Structure formats: structure tokens, C-alpha cells
Amino acid sequence: MKNITANEMKFVLTLLKSPEEDVNSRNISKIIGISHMGSFKISKKLEKEGIIISKQIGRGRYFK
């Protein structure tokens, strides 16, 4: 990972604060105060880089 933005850091820290809980990007966007699309883009980038993992439940994608 080359550069990490402040919002990406908040996203990862939110996941690390509650590792037992699966959350989707919309829930994280409400917690850290960004748009749900911004949160979705961050989650896709972090997943592509192997920093977070996701699982599909129904139509939703949940992250750990």
C-alpha cells in the first residue's frame, strides 16, 4: 500500500475496534461520517490490496 488517506485509516480502525462484528460499508459510512459510496470505494480498494476480507450474505457484502 503506497498512501493511505485519513478516511481509509478511519475505515480500518472501525473494523479493528470490533473484530467480532461483521459490518457493511453503509454502516461504516454512518460511523465515520462519509458518504456510503465513498465507503464502498474504500472497501473495494482495501479488499483488493488484501487489507480486509469480505463475505457475501444475501445481497450485502460484510467486512472483517
VEXDREN-2710 file (C-alpha; in Angstrom, 1 decimal):
% VEXDREN-2710
k/r/px/py/pz
1/MET/0.0/0.0/0.0
2/LYS/1.5/3.3/-1.1
3/ASN/-0.5/6.0/0.5
4/ILE/-3.5/5.8/2.9
5/THR/-6.0/8.5/3.3
6/ALA/-7.5/9.6/6.6
7/ASN/-10.9/8.1/5.7
8/GLU/-9.2/4.8/4.8
9/MET/-7.5/4.8/8.2
10/LYS/-10.8/5.5/9.9
11/PHE/-12.4/2.6/7.9
12/VAL/-9.7/0.1/9.0
13/LEU/-9.7/1.4/12.6
14/THR/-13.5/1.0/12.8
15/LEU/-13.2/-2.6/11.7
16/LEU/-10.4/-3.3/14.2
17/LYS/-12.4/-1.8/17.1
18/SER/-15.0/-4.5/16.9
19/PRO/-13.5/-7.6/15.2
20/GLU/-16.3/-9.9/16.3
21/GLU/-18.9/-7.9/14.4
22/ASP/-19.5/-8.0/10.7
23/VAL/-20.4/-4.6/9.2
24/ASN/-21.1/-3.4/5.7
25/SER/-19.8/-0.3/4.1
26/ARG/-23.1/1.6/4.6
27/ASN/-22.8/1.1/8.4
28/ILE/-19.2/2.2/8.5
29/SER/-20.1/5.3/6.4
30/LYS/-22.5/6.4/9.1
31/ILE/-20.0/5.8/11.9
32/ILE/-17.1/7.7/10.3
33/GLY/-19.2/10.4/8.6
34/ILE/-18.7/9.9/4.9
35/SER/-21.0/9.0/2.0
36/HIS/-21.9/5.4/1.5
37/MET/-20.4/5.4/-2.0
38/GLY/-17.1/6.8/-0.6
39/SER/-17.1/4.0/2.0
40/PHE/-17.9/1.4/-0.7
41/LYS/-14.9/2.6/-2.8
42/ILE/-12.6/2.5/0.2
43/SER/-13.8/-1.0/1.0
44/LYS/-13.2/-2.3/-2.6
45/LYS/-9.7/-0.7/-2.6
46/LEU/-8.7/-2.2/0.8
47/GLU/-10.1/-5.6/-0.2
48/LYS/-8.2/-5.6/-3.5
49/GLU/-5.0/-4.8/-1.5
50/GLY/-5.6/-7.7/0.9
51/ILE/-6.0/-5.5/4.0
52/ILE/-9.6/-6.5/4.7
53/ILE/-11.7/-9.6/3.8
54/SER/-15.3/-9.7/2.9
55/LYS/-18.1/-12.2/2.7
56/GLN/-21.3/-12.1/0.8
57/ILE/-24.5/-12.6/2.8
58/GLY/-27.6/-12.3/0.6
59/ARG/-27.1/-9.2/-1.5
60/GLY/-24.9/-7.5/1.1
61/ARG/-21.1/-7.6/1.4
62/TYR/-19.8/-7.6/5.0
63/PHE/-16.3/-6.9/6.1
64/LYS/-13.9/-8.1/8.8
END
